[in-house]
Amino acid sequence: MTRTSTPQLAARFLGAEEVPAALRRHAASPAYRDALDALLPLDLLTATHLMRVDGDVVWLRADSPAVATRLRQIQARLRRGLLERGLAASVVKVKVGSPHFRRREPAPPARRELPDAARSALSRVAERLPEGPLRERMLRLARV
């Protein structure tokens, strides 16, 4: 078995068809953002986010349905403005999303102390169980 060097692996990775296209799309994002900064009114600009550019389809995320409606009303003007700046944009798609679209992990429930009576009852029941995961869990609960 021959071992491939790191430069060869990198060359193989960068030579793949999808990677350069993805890098070009990612590199083009600032140009699209700058164009949207110039084309959108301030009230829409603060509530609109560039999601991605797929070929000549520009995906925008609006913070509310009202903003999405206004973006759809001016999408022809947006398309023209993007094309005038040399950016590919035959279609502008708008999706509605929350301004706080990142999912937050729910807070863990507050831990409460078991009353002594419950702790001793758990211990007694666990002692009568055969060896196994249920018994271990109950004993752990009784200790906590």
MOHUSUL-V966131 format. One record per run of one state. SS is the DSSP state (H for helix, E for strand, - for the rest). FROM is the first residue (numbers start at 0). LEN is the number of residues. If there is no record, write none. Layout:
# MOHUSUL-V966131
((SS & FROM & LEN) (SS & FROM & LEN))
This chain:
# MOHUSUL-V966131
((- & 0 & 5) (H & 5 & 10) (- & 15 & 1) (H & 16 & 23) (- & 39 & 2) (H & 41 & 4) (- & 45 & 2) (E & 47 & 7) (- & 54 & 2) (E & 56 & 6) (- & 62 & 2) (H & 64 & 9) (- & 73 & 1) (H & 74 & 10) (- & 84 & 6) (E & 90 & 6) (- & 96 & 19) (H & 115 & 13) (- & 128 & 4) (H & 132 & 11) (- & 143 & 1))
